[in-house]
Amino acid sequence: VMVEAGYVLARSPDTVRAPDVSFLASSRIPPEGLPDGFITGAPDLAVEIVSPDDTATEIDVKVQESLRAGARLVVVVQPKTRTLTIYPPDGTARVLQAADRFEAGDVVPSFSLRVEDLFSA
């Protein structure tokens, strides 16, 4: 799990994104470890936290770029509405409310979180 790690999602022109939080499966980490610079390819899980200055278009572009580059799951956290929007590669999306449980399935096995717990202080 990394915070604001940079990922090269495309070349010519280069597209580099740094999700707020990301997960990269240990099987994808080279034996010599993570590079000093950007990581090539998308993370397995990318989490974007919507800030007041973000536009819906900006967030959508980040989601689509990550999915096209191979992310297995993208989660958009909306603090204002206290919701999570889950984007798998199949193009579907679902919104989770406070009472719902987010499970990352085979992307991060055994990870489960009640949405309301994410927002409790």
C-alpha positions in Angstrom: 0.0 0.0 0.0 1.4 3.4 -1.0 0.4 7.0 -0.7 0.8 9.2 -3.8 3.2 6.9 -5.6 3.7 7.8 -9.2 2.6 5.4 -12.0 3.5 5.7 -15.7 0.1 4.7 -17.3 1.0 5.4 -20.9 3.9 6.5 -23.1 4.2 8.9 -26.1 2.9 11.1 -24.6 3.8 10.1 -21.1 0.8 9.9 -18.7 1.8 9.8 -15.0 -0.7 9.6 -12.2 -0.3 9.5 -8.5 -3.4 8.1 -6.8 -4.0 9.3 -3.3 -3.7 5.7 -2.1 -2.7 2.7 -4.2 -2.1 -1.0 -3.7 0.4 -3.1 -5.8 0.3 -6.9 -5.3 3.6 -8.3 -4.0 3.7 -10.6 -7.0 4.1 -7.5 -9.2 7.1 -6.0 -7.3 10.4 -7.0 -8.9 12.9 -8.9 -6.8 15.1 -5.8 -6.5 12.2 -3.9 -5.1 10.3 -0.8 -6.2 12.0 1.7 -8.5 13.3 4.9 -7.1 11.2 6.8 -9.6 7.8 6.1 -11.2 6.3 2.6 -11.3 5.5 1.3 -14.8 1.9 0.3 -15.2 -1.2 0.9 -13.2 -1.6 -0.2 -9.6 -3.9 -3.1 -8.8 -6.1 -0.7 -6.8 -6.2 3.0 -7.1 -8.0 5.3 -4.7 -8.8 8.9 -5.5 -10.1 11.2 -2.8 -12.2 14.0 -4.2 -11.1 17.4 -3.0 -13.2 20.6 -3.3 -11.1 21.8 -6.3 -11.6 18.6 -8.3 -14.1 18.5 -11.1 -16.2 15.5 -12.1 -14.4 15.5 -15.5 -10.9 15.4 -13.8 -11.9 12.5 -11.6 -13.5 10.6 -14.5 -10.3 11.1 -16.6 -8.2 9.7 -13.8 -10.5 6.7 -13.4 -10.6 5.9 -17.1 -6.8 6.3 -17.5 -6.1 3.9 -14.6 -8.6 1.3 -15.9 -7.2 1.5 -19.5 -3.7 1.0 -18.1 -4.7 -2.1 -16.2 -5.9 -1.2 -12.8 -8.1 -4.0 -11.4 -10.2 -1.6 -9.3 -10.5 2.1 -8.9 -12.3 3.6 -5.9 -13.4 7.3 -5.7 -13.9 8.6 -2.2 -16.4 11.4 -1.9 -15.9 13.0 1.6 -18.8 15.5 1.1 -21.4 12.8 0.5 -19.5 10.1 2.5 -19.7 7.6 -0.3 -17.4 5.4 -2.3 -17.8 4.8 -6.0 -16.3 1.5 -7.1 -15.1 1.1 -10.7 -14.1 -2.3 -11.9 -12.6 -2.8 -15.4 -15.9 -4.1 -16.9 -17.3 -0.5 -17.1 -19.8 -0.8 -14.4 -19.8 1.4 -11.3 -21.6 1.2 -8.0 -22.0 3.7 -5.2 -21.6 2.5 -1.6 -23.3 4.4 1.2 -22.4 4.5 4.9 -24.2 1.3 5.8 -22.5 -0.6 2.9 -19.3 -2.7 3.1 -16.5 -2.3 0.7 -14.7 -5.5 -0.2 -11.9 -5.5 -2.7 -12.5 -9.1 -3.8 -9.6 -10.9 -5.4 -7.7 -7.5 -5.9 -6.9 -7.3 -2.1 -8.2 -10.6 -0.6 -9.7 -10.4 2.8 -9.9 -6.6 2.8 -13.3 -5.4 4.0 -14.4 -2.0 5.4 -17.7 -0.5 6.4 -18.0 2.7 4.5 -19.0 4.6 7.6 -15.9 3.5 9.4 -13.8 5.3 6.7 -15.4 8.6 7.6 -15.6 8.2 11.4 -13.1 10.4 13.3 
